Amino acid sequence: MEATILHADLDAFYASVEQLLNPWLRGKAIAVGGGVVLAASYEAKAFGVKSAMSGREARRLCPQLIFVKGHFNEYRRLGDAAIQIVGDYTPLVERLSIDEAFADVAGCTRLFGPAPEIARTIRRRVRAELGLPISVGVARTKHLAKIASQVAKPDGLVIVDPDTELEFLHDLPVELMWGVGPKTQARLAEAGVRTIGQLARTSERRLERLLGHAAGGKLAALSWNRDLRQIRTNHRSRSAGAQSALGRKPADKSVYQPTLRHLSDRIGARLRAKSLCGQTITVRVRFADLRAVTRSVTLAIPTSSTRRLAEVAETLVRTALMNHPDEATISLLGISVSHLSKQAEHQLDLPLGGNGRRFETAPGAADSALDTIRERFGWKAIGYGSVVLDSSRSVPDEFRELAEHELL
């Protein structure tokens, strides 16, 4: 098989846009944000500055760091424009986020040339028309194309020859693999596995003991570039999620309650807009040392009620904090809702009669009213008082909107 899968990824996207909009910032260490680093330029990353880091820690690492406010409309406009350029060469485009996408050009090479030439043309056009750097990986599989684009950064192109793909893959560190986060990387390192080649030579049974059956089997296959996933151009999201980076905040109700209500408000509104409801609610709590825990519950009745989501999320966070009494500081909170289905009659979960039966009725009046007003006057026109009056959130709502999963 030929290498016809492309993974295109705009480099340090938010920071690159700021440097594009203000030429004085080019070549300087900059960070988008303030209390929390939302994104950092490569010049700042060289000092160890990274996303979700507190502004105080970032300035300690890089005293000359320049913080800038985000231009969120420009992020959306330029991200859409870059993905559109990719789409000019193939209809098979799978967008992963605002600044990255897969593409399969196998059926378009007679029109536009071989895959490497298409990748070069895309990079040239993005630079010329948008003024932004973009890295592209070209390979036989999605997994390898994504790794290739990471190796290509910043502003590069890596083409993986099918005849030498294992030689290329096996010398790379395991953290470049899709699905290997800090925890998995640490477990593998304890077992002496630091490269993809070492992982490939580890028995699948041992990997399953280390990481669990599903993760171990998946990584074993990917280490040999066995990846049968196709480009999905229009698929329905299986979950809706949002998270909030807090910097370093006390693990107090006064901090987590407004944040969870804000996240629940956003997720609930997006579910209702798509006539969806979800049955499993999961929260993620990250502590100051970047360790994270998750807690989840599956409801008897699916919901998209903002109030219901918030109540369940608060209960789960309280449970997580009680199980970790030594943790006094939190740096991130997240909520996701899965097992989505089309809502029928729903939403308030009310006890009726004396037999203990419960069922869902129409959406709550408050949710319906807010949805209607926001649809006409915009998101900021109205909100729940406990959220609107809270000033502790350090990540702008506009940035959260860009980072949240899109429901198709």
C-alpha positions as CSV (number, residue, x, y, z in Angstrom):
1,M,0.0,0.0,0.0
2,E,1.1,3.5,-0.7
3,A,1.4,6.2,2.0
4,T,-1.7,8.4,1.3
5,I,-2.9,9.4,4.7
6,L,-2.1,12.9,5.7
7,H,-2.2,14.4,9.2
8,A,-2.0,18.2,9.1
9,D,-1.4,20.1,12.4
10,L,-1.0,23.9,12.7
11,D,2.0,24.7,14.9
12,A,1.5,26.3,18.3
13,F,-1.7,27.5,16.7
14,Y,-3.0,30.1,19.2
15,A,0.4,31.6,19.8
16,S,1.2,31.6,16.1
17,V,-2.0,33.5,15.4
18,E,-1.1,36.2,17.9
19,Q,2.4,36.5,16.4
20,L,0.7,36.8,13.0
21,L,-1.6,39.6,14.2
22,N,1.1,41.5,15.9
23,P,4.5,41.2,14.1
24,W,6.3,42.7,17.1
25,L,5.6,39.4,18.9
26,R,7.4,37.3,16.3
27,G,10.4,35.5,17.7
28,K,9.5,36.4,21.3
29,A,8.4,34.1,24.1
30,I,4.6,34.6,24.4
31,A,1.7,32.9,26.1
32,V,-2.0,33.3,25.5
33,G,-3.8,33.8,28.8
34,G,-3.0,35.3,32.2
35,G,-3.7,33.5,35.4
36,V,-3.3,30.2,33.4
37,V,-1.3,29.6,30.2
38,L,-3.8,28.7,27.5
39,A,-1.1,28.3,24.8
40,A,2.6,29.1,24.4
41,S,4.9,29.9,21.5
42,Y,7.8,27.7,20.7
43,E,10.1,30.4,22.1
44,A,8.3,30.0,25.4
45,K,8.1,26.2,25.3
46,A,11.9,26.2,25.1
47,F,11.9,27.5,28.7
48,G,9.5,24.8,29.8
49,V,6.3,26.8,29.6
50,K,3.3,24.7,28.7
51,S,-0.5,24.8,28.5
52,A,-2.5,24.7,31.7
53,M,0.5,26.0,33.7
54,S,-0.2,28.8,36.1
55,G,0.9,32.2,35.1
56,R,3.1,32.6,38.1
57,E,5.0,29.3,37.3
58,A,5.4,30.3,33.7
59,R,6.9,33.7,34.6
60,R,9.3,32.0,37.0
61,L,10.5,29.7,34.2
62,C,10.6,32.5,31.6
63,P,11.0,36.0,33.1
64,Q,10.7,37.6,29.7
65,L,7.4,35.9,28.9
66,I,4.8,38.2,27.3
67,F,1.2,37.4,28.1
68,V,-1.4,38.3,25.5
69,K,-5.2,38.2,25.4
70,G,-6.7,35.8,22.9
71,H,-8.4,36.7,19.6
72,F,-10.9,33.9,19.6
73,N,-12.8,34.8,16.5
74,E,-9.5,34.9,14.6
75,Y,-8.6,31.4,15.9
76,R,-11.9,30.1,14.5
77,R,-11.6,31.9,11.2
78,L,-8.0,30.8,10.5
79,G,-8.5,27.3,11.7
80,D,-11.5,26.9,9.4
81,A,-9.5,28.4,6.5
82,A,-6.6,26.0,7.0
83,I,-8.9,22.9,7.1
84,Q,-10.6,24.2,4.0
85,I,-7.3,24.3,2.1
86,V,-6.8,20.6,3.0
87,G,-10.4,19.9,1.8
88,D,-9.5,21.5,-1.6
89,Y,-7.5,18.3,-2.4
90,T,-9.8,15.5,-1.1
91,P,-13.4,15.1,0.2
92,L,-12.1,12.6,2.8
93,V,-11.2,15.0,5.6
94,E,-11.6,14.1,9.3
95,R,-11.3,17.2,11.5
96,L,-10.0,16.4,14.9
97,S,-10.0,19.9,16.4
98,I,-9.8,23.5,15.4
99,D,-6.2,23.2,14.2
100,E,-5.7,19.6,13.0
101,A,-7.2,17.1,10.6
102,F,-6.6,13.8,8.8
103,A,-7.1,13.4,5.1
104,D,-7.0,10.5,2.7
105,V,-5.7,11.5,-0.8
106,A,-5.6,8.1,-2.4
107,G,-8.4,8.9,-4.9
108,C,-7.0,12.3,-5.8
109,T,-3.5,11.7,-6.9
110,R,-4.3,11.7,-10.6
111,L,-5.6,15.2,-10.2
112,F,-3.1,16.7,-7.8
113,G,0.0,14.5,-7.9
114,P,1.3,12.0,-5.4
115,A,0.6,12.4,-1.7
116,P,3.9,14.0,-0.8
117,E,3.3,16.6,-3.5
118,I,-0.2,17.3,-2.2
119,A,1.3,17.7,1.3
120,R,3.9,20.2,0.1
121,T,1.2,22.2,-1.7
122,I,-1.0,22.3,1.4
123,R,1.9,23.6,3.5
124,R,2.8,26.1,0.8
125,R,-0.7,27.5,0.5
126,V,-1.3,27.7,4.3
127,R,1.9,29.7,4.7
128,A,1.2,31.9,1.7
129,E,-2.5,32.5,2.1
130,L,-2.8,32.5,5.9
131,G,0.7,33.3,7.1
132,L,0.8,30.3,9.5
133,P,3.2,27.4,9.9
134,I,1.7,23.9,9.6
135,S,3.4,20.5,10.0
136,V,2.2,17.5,7.9
137,G,2.9,13.8,8.3
138,V,2.3,11.3,5.4
139,A,2.0,7.6,6.0
140,R,0.0,4.5,5.3
141,T,-2.0,4.7,8.6
142,K,-3.7,7.3,10.7
143,H,-1.5,6.5,13.7
144,L,1.7,6.7,11.8
145,A,0.7,9.9,10.0
146,K,0.0,11.6,13.3
147,I,3.3,10.5,14.7
148,A,5.0,11.8,11.6
149,S,3.5,15.2,11.9
150,Q,4.7,15.4,15.5
151,V,8.2,14.5,14.4
152,A,7.9,17.1,11.6
153,K,7.3,20.0,14.1
154,P,7.9,22.8,14.0
155,D,6.8,23.7,10.4
156,G,8.0,20.6,8.7
157,L,7.0,17.7,6.5
158,V,7.8,14.0,7.2
159,I,6.9,11.3,4.7
160,V,7.2,7.7,6.0
161,D,8.1,5.2,3.3
162,P,6.1,2.0,3.7
163,D,9.3,0.0,3.2
164,T,11.0,1.5,6.2
165,E,8.1,2.5,8.4
166,L,9.0,0.1,11.3
167,E,12.6,1.4,11.3
168,F,11.2,4.9,11.6
169,L,8.6,4.0,14.2
170,H,10.6,1.8,16.5
171,D,13.3,4.4,17.3
172,L,10.8,6.9,18.6
173,P,9.8,7.5,22.3
174,V,6.6,5.8,23.4
175,E,5.0,9.1,24.4
176,L,4.5,10.0,20.8
177,M,2.0,7.2,20.5
178,W,-1.7,8.0,20.4
179,G,-3.1,7.0,23.8
180,V,0.2,7.2,25.8
181,G,-0.3,9.9,28.4
182,P,1.9,10.7,31.4
183,K,0.5,7.9,33.6
184,T,0.9,5.2,30.9
185,Q,4.4,6.6,30.0
186,A,5.4,6.3,33.7
187,R,4.2,2.7,34.0
188,L,6.0,1.7,30.8
189,A,9.2,3.4,32.0
190,E,9.1,1.5,35.3
191,A,9.0,-1.7,33.2
192,G,12.0,-0.5,31.1
193,V,9.9,0.4,28.0
194,R,10.9,3.8,26.7
195,T,10.8,3.4,22.9
196,I,8.1,2.1,20.6
197,G,10.5,-0.6,19.5
198,Q,10.9,-1.8,23.1
199,L,7.1,-1.8,23.4
200,A,6.8,-3.8,20.2
201,R,9.2,-6.4,21.6
202,T,7.2,-6.7,24.9
203,S,4.7,-9.5,25.0
204,E,1.1,-8.5,24.6
205,R,0.3,-10.4,27.8
206,R,2.8,-8.4,29.8
207,L,1.5,-5.1,28.4
208,E,-2.1,-6.2,29.3
209,R,-0.9,-6.8,32.9
210,L,0.7,-3.4,33.0
211,L,-2.0,-1.3,31.3
212,G,-5.1,-3.4,31.2
213,H,-6.5,-5.6,28.5
214,A,-7.9,-3.0,26.1
215,A,-5.0,-0.5,26.3
216,G,-2.3,-3.2,26.2
217,G,-3.7,-4.9,23.2
218,K,-4.2,-1.6,21.4
219,L,-0.7,-0.3,22.0
220,A,0.8,-3.7,21.0
221,A,-1.0,-3.4,17.6
222,L,0.0,0.2,17.0
223,S,3.6,-0.5,17.8
224,W,3.7,-2.7,14.7
225,N,1.7,-0.1,12.8
226,R,-1.4,-2.3,12.7
227,D,-4.1,0.4,12.4
228,L,-7.2,-0.3,10.2
229,R,-9.1,2.9,11.1
230,Q,-10.4,4.7,8.1
231,I,-11.0,8.4,7.6
232,R,-14.4,9.3,9.1
233,T,-15.8,12.5,7.4
234,N,-19.1,12.8,9.3
235,H,-19.5,10.8,12.5
236,R,-21.5,11.4,15.6
237,S,-19.7,12.2,18.7
238,R,-20.1,9.5,21.4
239,S,-19.7,12.1,24.2
240,A,-19.9,15.7,25.1
241,G,-17.3,17.2,27.3
242,A,-15.8,20.4,28.7
243,Q,-13.0,21.2,31.1
244,S,-11.6,24.2,32.9
245,A,-8.0,24.9,33.7
246,L,-7.9,26.7,37.1
247,G,-4.2,27.3,37.7
248,R,-3.8,26.5,41.4
249,K,-7.0,26.9,43.4
250,P,-8.1,25.6,46.8
251,A,-10.1,22.4,46.7
252,D,-13.1,24.2,48.2
253,K,-16.8,24.1,47.3
254,S,-16.6,27.9,46.6
255,V,-14.2,27.1,43.8
256,Y,-15.4,23.9,42.3
257,Q,-19.2,24.5,42.5
258,P,-19.4,27.6,40.2
259,T,-16.9,25.9,37.8
260,L,-18.9,22.7,37.6
261,R,-22.2,24.7,37.1
262,H,-20.6,26.7,34.3
263,L,-19.4,23.5,32.6
264,S,-22.8,21.8,33.1
265,D,-24.5,24.9,31.6
266,R,-22.4,24.6,28.4
267,I,-22.7,20.9,28.0
268,G,-26.4,20.9,28.7
269,A,-27.0,23.6,26.2
270,R,-25.1,21.8,23.5
271,L,-26.9,18.6,24.2
272,R,-30.3,20.2,24.1
273,A,-29.4,22.1,20.8
274,K,-28.9,18.6,19.2
275,S,-31.9,17.0,20.9
276,L,-29.6,14.7,22.8
277,C,-29.3,13.5,26.3
278,G,-26.7,11.4,28.1
279,Q,-26.7,8.6,30.7
280,T,-23.2,8.4,32.0
281,I,-21.6,11.4,33.7
282,T,-17.8,11.5,34.4
283,V,-15.8,14.1,36.2
284,R,-12.1,14.6,36.1
285,V,-10.2,16.4,38.9
286,R,-6.5,17.3,38.4
287,F,-4.4,18.2,41.4
288,A,-1.5,20.6,41.7
289,D,1.1,17.9,40.9
290,L,-0.8,17.1,37.7
291,R,-2.1,13.8,39.0
292,A,-5.7,13.3,38.0
293,V,-8.6,11.2,39.1
294,T,-11.9,10.4,37.5
295,R,-15.3,9.4,38.9
296,S,-18.4,8.5,37.0
297,V,-22.0,7.3,37.4
298,T,-24.6,6.0,35.1
299,L,-28.0,7.4,35.6
300,A,-31.2,5.4,35.5
301,I,-32.7,8.0,33.1
302,P,-30.7,10.0,30.5
303,T,-30.6,13.8,31.0
304,S,-29.6,17.1,29.4
305,S,-30.7,19.2,32.3
306,T,-28.1,21.7,33.4
307,R,-29.2,21.5,37.0
308,R,-29.1,17.7,37.0
309,L,-25.7,17.6,35.4
310,A,-24.3,20.0,37.9
311,E,-25.7,18.2,40.9
312,V,-24.3,14.9,39.8
313,A,-20.9,16.4,38.9
314,E,-20.7,18.1,42.3
315,T,-21.4,14.8,44.1
316,L,-18.7,13.0,42.1
317,V,-16.2,15.8,42.8
318,R,-16.9,15.7,46.5
319,T,-16.4,12.0,46.5
320,A,-13.1,12.3,44.7
321,L,-11.9,14.9,47.1
322,M,-12.9,12.9,50.1
323,N,-11.0,9.9,48.8
324,H,-7.9,12.2,48.5
325,P,-7.9,14.2,51.8
326,D,-4.3,15.2,51.4
327,E,-4.9,17.1,48.2
328,A,-5.6,20.7,49.1
329,T,-5.2,22.3,45.6
330,I,-6.9,21.6,42.3
331,S,-5.7,22.7,38.8
332,L,-8.4,21.4,36.5
333,L,-12.0,20.2,36.5
334,G,-13.7,18.5,33.6
335,I,-17.1,16.9,32.9
336,S,-18.0,14.6,30.1
337,V,-21.4,13.0,29.3
338,S,-21.5,9.8,27.3
339,H,-24.0,7.1,26.2
340,L,-25.8,9.7,24.2
341,S,-29.2,9.2,22.7
342,K,-31.9,11.2,21.1
343,Q,-34.1,12.7,23.7
344,A,-37.7,11.7,23.6
345,E,-39.9,13.0,26.4
346,H,-37.4,14.2,29.1
347,Q,-36.0,16.2,31.2
348,L,-36.9,16.8,34.8
349,D,-36.5,13.7,36.9
350,L,-39.5,14.0,39.2
351,P,-41.0,11.6,41.7
352,L,-44.8,11.2,41.1
353,G,-47.3,9.4,43.1
354,G,-46.6,7.1,46.1
355,N,-45.2,4.1,44.2
356,G,-41.7,5.6,43.8
357,R,-41.9,5.6,40.0
358,R,-39.9,8.4,38.2
359,F,-40.0,9.5,34.6
360,E,-38.7,12.3,32.4
361,T,-40.9,15.2,31.3
362,A,-40.2,18.2,29.0
363,P,-37.1,20.3,29.4
364,G,-37.0,22.5,32.5
365,A,-38.5,25.9,32.2
366,A,-35.2,27.6,33.2
367,D,-33.2,25.7,30.6
368,S,-35.7,26.3,27.8
369,A,-35.8,30.0,28.6
370,L,-32.1,30.4,28.7
371,D,-31.7,28.4,25.4
372,T,-34.3,30.7,23.7
373,I,-32.7,33.9,24.9
374,R,-29.2,32.8,24.0
375,E,-30.2,31.7,20.5
376,R,-31.5,35.2,19.9
377,F,-29.2,37.5,21.8
378,G,-26.0,35.4,22.2
379,W,-24.5,33.3,25.0
380,K,-23.5,36.1,27.3
381,A,-27.0,37.6,27.3
382,I,-28.1,35.6,30.3
383,G,-26.9,32.9,32.7
384,Y,-27.2,31.3,36.1
385,G,-26.5,33.9,38.8
386,S,-24.0,31.7,40.7
387,V,-22.0,31.4,37.5
388,V,-22.3,34.9,36.1
389,L,-21.3,36.5,39.4
390,D,-18.4,34.2,39.9
391,S,-15.0,35.8,39.1
392,S,-12.7,33.0,39.9
393,R,-12.6,31.4,36.5
394,S,-9.3,32.1,34.8
395,V,-9.9,30.7,31.4
396,P,-12.1,32.8,29.0
397,D,-15.4,31.3,27.9
398,E,-14.4,31.8,24.3
399,F,-11.3,29.6,24.7
400,R,-13.4,26.9,26.3
401,E,-15.8,27.0,23.3
402,L,-12.9,26.3,21.0
403,A,-11.5,23.5,23.1
404,E,-14.8,21.7,23.8
405,H,-15.8,18.7,21.7
406,E,-18.2,19.5,18.8
407,L,-21.4,17.4,18.5
408,L,-22.0,16.5,14.9
